[in-house]
């Protein structure tokens, strides 16, 4: 009888090929015989996509045949009083070990280097957050200018340490989801005299520089950003603080954003929902009720605004008020999430 030996490369290929869909094994003590839930951020929404029953060993498995879109996902408690965050991106077959008694000091991950890095960052930020809180308390209690200067410097050092920690992760893993989040969190660094404007012209130049570089490094075709809260927070800040609230200005911004996002279904859907919802800027570009005015508007506006009009009208015709997207999987029971772990 002949023995057949397959090349190692073929075995590895078969192993990789076999890892379709997602499989997230969760051990969540002390819960037993209760459902836990898998959800994700969609901006400020928390849609749930899966649920699983914990066995007598506090073990459960979230499993599906299709790969999950990348983003920050949430493992919801059985009592619906909270959740903890995990990263889902290229690694979609891994294990999570958590215990409510020790969850604040960290969660264990197996076969997910991304989540190990994420967990380490969260623990780092807990420590730095405590330092910042103490430094602010000391600054508030400062009795003289010398003490104030000292604690301002200490705050600056702590902030620098945080930025350096993030930049080190970006440098080591530039395409990692956590790196993408850190890039999104960056604020434009004003150069030279713009940091301390002396005249009105300096202030205008500083504002223009800040606006022009606000989105540096952020890719509107990266759907992973839609599955976080960070991107929507940055989007809100941009439109409320940097854009003149009139139709021409808002539509111009919507136009280029939808242009870039059109190649990614998740991001395009997120932005369309954002722009036609109850968001303040949406009120500025909402289609007029009068049909003649609507026809006249259609002749004057660009392609992005036509998309908004058509999507808004179509969605209301099909389902009434435009609602958040329904994920491919429906949860067994709804979950109202009220608290969670610190995000980056």
N, C-alpha and C positions, 0 to 999 in steps of 0.2 A: 504494500500500500504506500503510495507516494504522498509525501507531505508537501503541502503547498505553502510557501512562505511569501507573503505579500510585502512589497517594499514599504519601509517606514513612512515615506512621503504619501503613499496611497492610503495607509492606515490613518494618518493625520488628516488627510483630505476627507475621508469617510467620517471621521469624528467631527470635524468642523461642519460638514454638510448635515450631519444628524442634528446639530444644534439649531433647529429652526424654531421660530416663535420665541416665546419667553417662558422661563421657569424660575420663579423666585421662591426659594424655600425659607420659611420664617419660623423661628422658634421665639415665642413671645411669652415669657413667664411673668406672672403666675397664672395666666388665663388658661382655661381648659374648657372644651366643649362649648365654645362660643365662636361667633363669626368675627373675623377681622376683615378690613377692607383695604383695597388698593385704589387710590385716586391720584390725581395730579393737579397741579396748578394749570389754569388756563387764564392767564392774567390774574384777576382777583376772584375767579370762579374756582370751585373745587369739584369738578365732575368725578364720579366714581366709575371705575371700569371693571372691577372684579371684586369678588369676596371669597373667602375660604374659611372652613371650619377648623378650629384648633382641636387636635386630638387630646388624649389624656396625658401626653408628653409635652403639651403646649406647642405642637408642631402643626404647620399648615403649609400649603403650596398654592401660590398664584401661578396659573399656567394657561397659556393660550397658543394657538397655532400661528398667529401673525405676530411679527415683531412689533414692539411698542415704539412709538415716536420718542426720540430723546427728550429728556427734561428732568425736572425735579418732581419725584413722585412721593406720595404720602401713604404711610401705613397707618390706618385708623384703628384706634382702640375699640374693643368690644363695647365699652360703656359710652362710646361716642363723645367722650370728654376731651379728646386730644389726638395727636398723631405724632409720628416722627418722620423725618425726611430721608429719602434715599435718592441717589442719582441713577438714572437709567439711560444708557446710551448704547455703545457698541457691545458692552458686556450685559447680556440679558439672561444668563444662566448662572445664578450665584445664590449664596445662602446668607441669611441675616439672623443674628442671635442677639436678642434684646431682653432686658429684664427691667421692669418698672422700678425696682429697688436701686438699680445702678445706671439707669439710662442717661442720667445727667453727666456721668463720667465716661460715657462712650458706648458705642455699639460695635459688636464684632461682625466682620464681613469675611466670607470665604469665596475665593475666585472673583473678587471684584476690587482690583487695585484702585479704580476710580473712587469707590466709596471709602476705602481706607484713607485715601488722601483727603476726601471730603470730611470724614469723621475727625481726622487729625486737625484740619482747619477749624472745625467747629469747637474743638477743645481748646485750641490756641486762642480763638476769639473769646471764649468764656474767661480765660485768664486775662487777656488784654482788656476785656470789658470791665472786669473788676478793677484793674489798674486805672483805667480812664475814670471810672466812678470815684475812686479815691482821690485822684488828682484834681478832679472838678470840685470835690468837697473841700480840699485843701486850698484851691484857688479862691473859692467863695469866702473862705475864712481868713484869707491873707490879710495881715494887719498893716502892711506897708508895700510900697512899690517894689522893693527888692524881692519880697516873698511872691508877689504877683508875677514878676518876671520869671522867677525860678519855676513856678508851677506851670506857667505857660510854656516854658521850654520843655518841661517834662511831658506835657501833653503832646507837644510837637514830636518829641522822641518816640513816644508810644505810637502815634499815628504813622511816623516814618517806618517803624518796625512792622506795622501791619501792611503798609504798602510794599515793603521789601519782601515780605513773606509771600504776598500775592504775586508779585512780579517774578519771583523765583519759580513758582509753579507754572506761570505762563511761559517762561523761558524753557523749562524742562518739558512741558507738554502743551505746546501751543494750540493743538486741535482738541484737547480735552474739554469736556463740557464745563468743568469748573473754571478752566482758563477763560473760556468764552464768557462766563458770568463775570469774572473779574474784569475783563476788558469792558464789558457793558457798564460796570460800576465806575469806571474811571471818569474823573472830571477833568476838563481841559485845564492845562497848566499854563497860566498866563505868563508870557515871557517879558523880561526886562522891566521897563517902566510901566507896563500895563498892569503889573501887580499892585502898584500904588499910584493910580491916576491922580494927577494934580489939576487938570483942567477938564472942561466939559468935553473937549475933543478927545482927550485921553480916555474918558469914561465911555464915549461912543465907540472908540477903537477897541477898548477892552470888551465891550458887549458884543461887537461884531466878531471879534476873534473867538470869544467863548461860544457863540452860536455856530460859527463856521466849523468849529472843531468838536462840537457836542457829540456827534455820532462817529467820531474817528474809531475805526476798528470794529464797528458794529455792523454786522451783515443782515440786512433785512430779508434775505433769502434763507436764513438759518431758522428753521421751524422750531428748534430746541428752545429758543428764547421765548416763544409763546407759552411754553409749559413751565414758566417761572412767573414770579411777581415782579421781578426786577425790571424787565423790559417795559411792562405797562407803566410802572412808576416813572421810568425815565421818559416815556412817551408823554405822560401827563405833565411832567415838569416842562418838557419842551414846548407843548402847546399853550400852557397856562402862563409861562414866564418869558418865553422867547419869541412867540409868534403874535403878531397883531391880530386881534379877534375880529377880522372881517372876512367875508366870503372869498375874496381874491387871494388873500394871504393863506388862508386855511386850505383852500382847494389846491393851491400850488404845492403845498407840502404833502397833502394826501396823494397828489398825482405821482410824485417821484417815489413815495413810499410804496404805493401799490404797484408801481412799475417794477421795482426791485423784487417785491414779495411775490409777484405773479408766477415765478418759477417754483415756488414752494407752496403746496396746497395748505399745509397747516398754518403757516404765517399769513398767507393771503386770506384765509378764512378768519383768522383772529383779527386782522386789521379791518376787514369788512364789517365784522360784528362790532368792533370798537367804533368805527366811524359812522355806523347807522344806528347806534344804540342811544342810550340816554346820556352819553358823554357830552359835556358842554360844547365841544367843537362841532358835534353832530347837529346841534340845533342851528348852527350858522349855515350849514349846507343842506338842511332837510328840504326835500322837494315841496314846492308850493301846492296847496290843495286845489287851487283853480287850474283847470286843464289848459286854458289858453296861456297862462303864465308858465305852466310846466313845459308846454311846447316851445315857447319862446326861450325858456331857460336851456332846454336841450340844444338849441342852435348855438348858444353862447358858451357852453361849458366844454371842458375837455373830456377825453375818454375815461379818465378815472372817475369823474363825477357822474358820467353816464352809467358806469358800473354801479355806483352807489345807488342811483335812482332805480335802476332795474332790479338790483338785488333787494332793496327795501320793499318795492312794490310786489315783487314776486314772493318774497318771504311772507308778507302780510296776507297775500292772497291764499297761500298754502296753509299757513299755521296761525294766523293772527299776529300779534306782536312778535317781532323778531327775537327769538330766544337763543340762549347758549347752545352750542352743538351737542347732539346726543352721541356719546361715545359708542363704539361698535358693540360693547358688552354692557348689559344692564345689571346694576347691582341687585342683590336679593332684597336688601332693605336700605332705605336712605340713611345717609350719615351726615349729621350736622357737625362740622368741625369747628371747635371753639378756641383751640389753642394748639401750639406746636413748638418744635424746637427752633433754635435760632437759625436763620438762613444767613448766607454770606452777605 
